[in-house]
């Protein structure tokens, strides 16, 4: 195994974990808030570092400011899913 292969597998695992946590956070957010649940708070703490840069870029372009849902969260999820599919092909 080369170092590049191990690195790609590690990044792929992080992307997979992030997408699963984001999906779970999105589903659970319909039923509770981070203030109500420690588990949802933990998911928010673990997934926010992925979402914040996307929100900043979208805010700079004025995208999603007047929407009732979080466009940055959705765009981040899509970026992670697409990169998760593309990474193993490298």
N, CA, C and O of each residue as an XYZ file, in Angstrom:
360
protein
N       0.830     -1.181      0.000
C       0.000      0.000      0.000
C       0.880      1.251      0.000
O       1.838      1.369      0.763
N       0.531      2.137     -0.846
C       1.289      3.380     -0.893
C       0.706      4.377      0.100
O      -0.418      4.227      0.579
N       1.479      5.367      0.384
C       1.044      6.407      1.312
C      -0.153      7.177      0.761
O      -1.043      7.573      1.514
N      -0.171      7.388     -0.548
C      -1.292      8.086     -1.177
C      -2.594      7.300     -1.006
O      -3.644      7.885     -0.740
N      -2.524      5.986     -1.157
C      -3.701      5.138     -0.985
C      -4.239      5.240      0.439
O      -5.446      5.372      0.639
N      -3.363      5.182      1.413
C      -3.775      5.280      2.818
C      -4.364      6.649      3.097
O      -5.371      6.757      3.797
N      -3.758      7.688      2.566
C      -4.268      9.045      2.745
C      -5.660      9.189      2.134
O      -6.554      9.760      2.759
N      -5.848      8.679      0.924
C      -7.156      8.756      0.265
C      -8.210      7.984      1.042
O      -9.349      8.440      1.149
N      -7.860      6.835      1.580
C      -8.801      6.056      2.380
C      -9.179      6.796      3.662
O     -10.339      6.773      4.072
N      -8.212      7.445      4.290
C      -8.495      8.196      5.523
C      -9.413      9.375      5.231
O     -10.360      9.622      5.977
N      -9.143     10.099      4.159
C     -10.001     11.224      3.775
C     -11.394     10.723      3.406
O     -12.393     11.355      3.752
N     -11.464      9.613      2.718
C     -12.753      9.036      2.352
C     -13.560      8.651      3.592
O     -14.779      8.823      3.623
N     -12.884      8.136      4.598
C     -13.563      7.772      5.847
C     -14.084      9.012      6.567
O     -15.191      8.987      7.105
N     -13.316     10.083      6.586
C     -13.756     11.337      7.213
C     -14.964     11.906      6.470
O     -15.921     12.367      7.093
N     -14.918     11.873      5.149
C     -16.037     12.378      4.347
C     -17.286     11.541      4.604
O     -18.377     12.089      4.757
N     -17.135     10.215      4.654
C     -18.275      9.344      4.921
C     -18.880      9.640      6.288
O     -20.099      9.750      6.420
N     -18.034      9.770      7.300
C     -18.523     10.055      8.652
C     -19.223     11.413      8.697
O     -20.265     11.547      9.339
N     -18.671     12.407      8.032
C     -19.274     13.746      8.029
C     -20.634     13.735      7.345
O     -21.575     14.356      7.838
N     -20.752     13.044      6.226
C     -22.038     13.007      5.532
C     -23.082     12.270      6.351
O     -24.241     12.682      6.395
N     -22.689     11.195      6.994
C     -23.648     10.463      7.831
C     -24.101     11.307      9.018
O     -25.284     11.310      9.360
N     -23.169     12.024      9.651
C     -23.531     12.881     10.776
C     -24.414     14.043     10.323
O     -25.347     14.425     11.031
N     -24.128     14.603      9.154
C     -24.949     15.699      8.646
C     -26.355     15.222      8.313
O     -27.330     15.922      8.586
N     -26.464     14.042      7.729
C     -27.782     13.490      7.414
C     -28.585     13.255      8.690
O     -29.762     13.607      8.768
N     -27.946     12.664      9.676
C     -28.612     12.407     10.949
C     -29.012     13.714     11.626
O     -30.099     13.817     12.195
N     -28.143     14.700     11.563
C     -28.449     16.013     12.153
C     -29.648     16.649     11.463
O     -30.508     17.228     12.127
N     -29.717     16.547     10.143
C     -30.832     17.138      9.405
C     -32.150     16.464      9.777
O     -33.160     17.141      9.968
N     -32.146     15.151      9.880
C     -33.374     14.427     10.230
C     -33.793     14.749     11.657
O     -34.961     15.044     11.910
N     -32.850     14.696     12.590
C     -33.185     14.936     13.997
C     -33.589     16.378     14.271
O     -34.316     16.641     15.229
N     -33.130     17.315     13.450
C     -33.462     18.718     13.687
C     -34.946     18.998     13.471
O     -35.441     20.031     13.921
N     -35.664     18.107     12.795
C     -37.101     18.279     12.644
C     -37.848     17.967     13.945
O     -38.968     18.435     14.148
N     -37.233     17.184     14.814
C     -37.912     16.719     16.025
C     -37.411     17.370     17.307
O     -38.131     17.395     18.305
N     -36.192     17.896     17.299
C     -35.633     18.487     18.515
C     -34.611     19.551     18.149
O     -34.216     19.678     16.990
N     -34.189     20.311     19.145
C     -33.171     21.336     18.940
C     -31.903     20.929     19.678
O     -31.959     20.091     20.579
N     -30.756     21.507     19.314
C     -29.514     21.171     20.027
C     -29.584     21.470     21.525
O     -28.877     20.847     22.317
N     -30.436     22.421     21.914
C     -30.582     22.719     23.332
C     -31.334     21.607     24.067
O     -31.161     21.433     25.273
N     -32.170     20.852     23.342
C     -32.955     19.776     23.945
C     -32.185     18.471     24.072
O     -32.447     17.680     24.977
N     -31.251     18.246     23.184
C     -30.591     16.946     23.109
C     -29.071     17.106     23.076
O     -28.538     17.874     22.275
N     -28.395     16.392     23.932
C     -26.925     16.419     23.918
C     -26.373     15.777     22.656
O     -25.349     16.212     22.128
N     -27.051     14.745     22.173
C     -26.596     14.062     20.970
C     -26.668     14.995     19.760
O     -25.735     15.047     18.958
N     -27.772     15.729     19.628
C     -27.897     16.669     18.517
C     -26.895     17.809     18.659
O     -26.368     18.306     17.664
N     -26.636     18.217     19.878
C     -25.615     19.243     20.113
C     -24.239     18.729     19.673
O     -23.473     19.463     19.048
N     -23.929     17.476     19.995
C     -22.660     16.876     19.574
C     -22.567     16.819     18.051
O     -21.519     17.121     17.480
N     -23.651     16.435     17.400
C     -23.653     16.419     15.932
C     -23.426     17.811     15.363
O     -22.707     17.972     14.376
N     -24.032     18.813     15.979
C     -23.845     20.187     15.517
C     -22.393     20.622     15.689
O     -21.829     21.261     14.800
N     -21.793     20.285     16.808
C     -20.397     20.657     17.054
C     -19.465     19.963     16.062
O     -18.492     20.566     15.609
N     -19.743     18.731     15.726
C     -18.873     17.971     14.823
C     -19.053     18.352     13.359
O     -18.115     18.225     12.573
N     -20.241     18.816     12.980
C     -20.481     19.109     11.563
C     -20.329     20.589     11.206
O     -20.133     20.916     10.035
N     -20.414     21.476     12.174
C     -20.293     22.903     11.877
C     -18.971     23.292     11.215
O     -18.982     24.160     10.342
N     -17.823     22.693     11.584
C     -16.585     23.074     10.874
C     -16.625     22.807      9.372
O     -15.883     23.438      8.619
N     -17.466     21.898      8.927
C     -17.612     21.650      7.495
C     -18.542     22.675      6.853
O     -18.355     23.048      5.695
N     -19.543     23.131      7.605
C     -20.595     23.980      7.054
C     -20.218     25.460      7.047
O     -20.585     26.180      6.118
N     -19.506     25.919      8.046
C     -19.217     27.355      8.201
C     -18.506     27.954      6.982
O     -18.910     29.032      6.545
N     -17.473     27.326      6.407
C     -16.838     27.940      5.221
C     -17.798     28.082      4.035
O     -17.744     29.071      3.304
N     -18.668     27.101      3.851
C     -19.632     27.186      2.745
C     -20.619     28.317      2.985
O     -20.957     29.058      2.062
N     -21.083     28.452      4.226
C     -21.991     29.555      4.548
C     -21.328     30.903      4.288
O     -21.974     31.828      3.796
N     -20.051     31.018      4.614
C     -19.333     32.277      4.409
C     -19.227     32.615      2.925
O     -19.418     33.768      2.539
N     -18.930     31.634      2.099
C     -18.826     31.865      0.655
C     -20.192     32.237      0.087
O     -20.297     33.166     -0.714
N     -21.228     31.527      0.491
C     -22.565     31.840     -0.011
C     -23.028     33.222      0.448
O     -23.681     33.941     -0.309
N     -22.696     33.592      1.677
C     -23.072     34.914      2.184
C     -22.348     36.021      1.428
O     -22.904     37.099      1.219
N     -21.122     35.759      1.020
C     -20.374     36.769      0.259
C     -21.033     37.049     -1.088
O     -20.930     38.156     -1.618
N     -21.708     36.047     -1.639
C     -22.412     36.223     -2.907
C     -23.888     36.544     -2.712
O     -24.611     36.746     -3.688
N     -24.346     36.594     -1.456
C     -25.743     36.919     -1.171
C     -26.717     35.800     -1.474
O     -27.898     36.048     -1.719
N     -26.233     34.580     -1.460
C     -27.081     33.430     -1.779
C     -27.694     32.869     -0.503
O     -26.999     32.666      0.492
N     -28.993     32.621     -0.538
C     -29.668     31.949      0.556
C     -29.980     32.794      1.766
O     -30.254     32.252      2.836
N     -29.946     34.091      1.633
C     -30.204     34.944      2.791
C     -31.674     34.981      3.175
O     -31.996     35.116      4.355
N     -32.570     34.863      2.207
C     -33.996     34.982      2.475
C     -34.731     33.653      2.416
O     -35.946     33.628      2.221
N     -34.027     32.571      2.577
C     -34.677     31.265      2.523
C     -34.961     30.755      3.934
O     -34.229     31.072      4.872
N     -36.022     29.969      4.082
C     -36.357     29.462      5.419
C     -35.488     28.291      5.871
O     -35.576     27.876      7.026
N     -34.666     27.761      4.998
C     -33.783     26.664      5.402
C     -32.335     27.023      5.088
O     -32.061     27.999      4.390
N     -31.432     26.233      5.604
C     -30.003     26.521      5.542
C     -29.410     26.008      4.228
O     -29.120     24.820      4.088
N     -29.236     26.908      3.281
C     -28.660     26.546      1.978
C     -27.215     26.066      2.136
O     -26.790     25.133      1.454
N     -26.470     26.698      3.025
C     -25.073     26.316      3.243
C     -24.926     24.876      3.699
O     -24.004     24.176      3.280
N     -25.826     24.440      4.547
C     -25.814     23.055      5.022
C     -26.048     22.099      3.852
O     -25.343     21.101      3.707
N     -27.037     22.411      3.024
C     -27.366     21.576      1.881
C     -26.224     21.526      0.866
O     -25.889     20.455      0.359
N     -25.630     22.676      0.570
C     -24.525     22.734     -0.393
C     -23.313     21.966      0.141
O     -22.651     21.247     -0.607
N     -23.026     22.121      1.433
C     -21.911     21.378      2.036
C     -22.144     19.879      1.942
O     -21.227     19.122      1.622
N     -23.365     19.450      2.221
C     -23.696     18.024      2.129
C     -23.480     17.520      0.705
O     -22.906     16.451      0.504
N     -23.940     18.288     -0.281
C     -23.748     17.872     -1.674
C     -22.270     17.803     -2.051
O     -21.842     16.869     -2.729
N     -21.495     18.788     -1.614
C     -20.054     18.787     -1.906
C     -19.383     17.556     -1.300
O     -18.558     16.911     -1.946
N     -19.739     17.239     -0.066
C     -19.135     16.072      0.586
C     -19.541     14.771     -0.086
O     -18.709     13.880     -0.257
N     -20.798     14.648     -0.466
C     -21.251     13.419     -1.132
C     -20.560     13.251     -2.481
O     -20.091     12.160     -2.805
N     -20.494     14.309     -3.260
C     -19.846     14.229     -4.571
C     -18.362     13.929     -4.432
O     -17.825     13.099     -5.166
N     -17.695     14.599     -3.496
C     -16.269     14.316     -3.313
C     -16.056     12.913     -2.764
O     -15.040     12.285     -3.061
N     -16.988     12.415     -1.974
C     -16.882     11.031     -1.485
C     -16.974     10.007     -2.607
O     -16.345      8.950     -2.550
N     -17.772     10.332     -3.640
C     -17.852      9.442     -4.801
C     -16.641      9.571     -5.701
O     -16.200      8.584     -6.290
N     -16.097     10.765     -5.816
C     -14.980     10.985     -6.737
C     -13.630     10.556     -6.161
O     -12.745     10.149     -6.914
N     -13.461     10.638     -4.854
C     -12.182     10.348     -4.237
C     -11.695      8.909     -4.483
O     -10.519      8.730     -4.800
N     -12.534      7.891     -4.353
C     -12.021      6.526     -4.602
C     -11.553      6.296     -6.036
O     -10.793      5.361     -6.286
N     -11.983      7.117     -6.970
C     -11.577      6.916     -8.370
C     -10.203      7.501     -8.667
O      -9.681      7.323     -9.768
N      -9.606      8.200     -7.694
C      -8.280      8.797     -7.911
C      -7.222      7.718     -7.873
O      -6.037      8.011     -8.034
